[in-house]
Amino acid sequence: MVSDELPEIKIPPPGPRSCELSARLLAVESLAFEARRGARAATSGAEQSPIVYASGRGSNVFDVDGNRYVDLTAGFGALVLGHAPNAATEAARAVMSDLPLALGDVYASELKARACEALASLFPERGARVMLGLSGADAVTCALKTAVLATGKTEVVAFDGAYHGLSYGPLAACGLAPGFREPFAAQLGIEVTFAPYPSRTDSHALEASLAAVRAALKSGEVGAILVEPMLGRGGCVVPPASFLPALRSLADGAGALLVLDEVWTGMGRSGAMLACELSGVIPDVVCIAKGLGGGVPISACIGRGEVMEAWGRHGGSAIHTGTHFGSPPACAAALETIAAVRGGLAARAARVGDAFVEKLQEVRLGGVAPWSARGCGLMVGIELESAAEALGVSRSLLARGFIVLTGGKKGDTLTLSPPLTIAEELLTAFIPELVSAVAEHRRSAPGPRESW
Ligand SMILES: Cc1ncc(COP(=O)(O)O)c(C=O)c1O
């Protein structure tokens, strides 16, 4: 295994080479990204100019100016085995020189057969069937289509704060912020009811959430309850233990499918291969992506055999497929990742993640908890006082050599999803840097807890 190292910042980020490359990119890529940086700078008063990555190794990223960082984001949670080289990228690289592409759903490769068998075996019930894709949004799209075919019903229940990808089906169910959906509302088509997502720490939230789901199911037209077992982009919110079992029984009572979006929680990230194992709930369909390829794009929609039979009853054509779906290199990568996560990485994520969250929760400044830390496995949210503070602190952490993202419905949470292989010393080293970044921010923008 590649050994992880502490950060080394030689030039304050972003250095000159990062600035030059970012300016070149800005001239040609979507203006939405610069608009977001501008909005974030206005909210936080903190500089948002990006660094540019040169390479990655284990849990470290090197930028084009020669700085070494600790990567607590792992490519939005996808690099579960760390940056290259890892078993998945090496397997994909080897297959790339033999068979970069077979012929999708017409003539498959041996690797596709083996990957689908391995994926079907991840499902908590025998007889599951698998449909492959490239992205999380592909897997969720496939799940939404499955619900229509299997139930004949087109409405969907989704949740506030949820994120399922931005292609049209998943976008309609995006509860993170209405702004994602609004410009395209006229083209979205799917009738989606959003229920509140309950947090484990709020005793009234569960009943309010389930009441909203029950009300939506009364239409009799709901074919899918689409839910993340734990909110990812929504701020690493962990629901009460009885949430998924309650949704299971509501779905059963209404003849709807329970679709679990495990794009972020799956592949060991939550401390189990699939987060649904933690609650003992068997979904009708589960979506996996991100970590599945260990950095190589591949996703899967896996469903109970009985539910997936609906695809075989539809008119004799391959109505959901894609040129690159199930490519041999991606399947080779998925096989390696599944083996590694099964081989102990999920259990490691549970142990290391629990210890990390515990240490974060123990921190007190002047007797006051400086944040609220939560998580499951190596999916950790650190809720600060505001979006402005989260953005300011994330930039200060970058300058100290730690890469983090901000998330949550209000943008006030640092969301950490490091490689499942990360050396524990790096997580330990992060905590004093976080303390000092938060303290520095609060000194320069004193708020209600000036006492410390
Ligand atoms: C829970 C969840 N579902 C779906 C997606 C969409 O995945 P992708 O960006 O690969 O389309 C994401 C991405 O962050 C996610 O977190």
The ligand as an SDF file (V2000), in Angstrom:
LIG
                    3D

 16 16  0  0  0  0  0  0  0  0999 V2000
  -26.1850   10.1230   -3.0580 C   0  0  0  0  0  0  0  0  0  0  0  0
  -25.7830   10.4930   -4.4560 C   0  0  0  0  0  0  0  0  0  0  0  0
  -26.4940   10.0180   -5.4880 N   0  0  0  0  0  0  0  0  0  0  0  0
  -26.1750   10.2910   -6.7610 C   0  0  0  0  0  0  0  0  0  0  0  0
  -25.1100   11.1070   -7.0520 C   0  0  0  0  0  0  0  0  0  0  0  0
  -24.7770   11.4280   -8.4720 C   0  0  0  0  0  0  0  0  0  0  0  0
  -23.6130   10.7570   -8.8480 O   0  0  0  0  0  0  0  0  0  0  0  0
  -22.8320   11.2450  -10.1510 P   0  0  0  0  0  0  0  0  0  0  0  0
  -22.2500   12.5830   -9.8340 O   0  0  0  0  0  0  0  0  0  0  0  0
  -21.8010   10.1750  -10.3670 O   0  0  0  0  0  0  0  0  0  0  0  0
  -23.8440   11.2950  -11.2510 O   0  0  0  0  0  0  0  0  0  0  0  0
  -24.3410   11.6330   -6.0180 C   0  0  0  0  0  0  0  0  0  0  0  0
  -23.1990   12.5060   -6.2940 C   0  0  0  0  0  0  0  0  0  0  0  0
  -22.6550   13.1690   -5.4420 O   0  0  0  0  0  0  0  0  0  0  0  0
  -24.6910   11.3200   -4.6750 C   0  0  0  0  0  0  0  0  0  0  0  0
  -24.0000   11.8000   -3.6320 O   0  0  0  0  0  0  0  0  0  0  0  0
  1  2  1  0
  2  3  1  0
  2 15  2  0
  3  4  2  0
  4  5  1  0
  5  6  1  0
  5 12  2  0
  6  7  1  0
  7  8  1  0
  8  9  2  0
  8 10  1  0
  8 11  1  0
 12 13  1  0
 12 15  1  0
 13 14  2  0
 15 16  1  0
M  END
$$$$
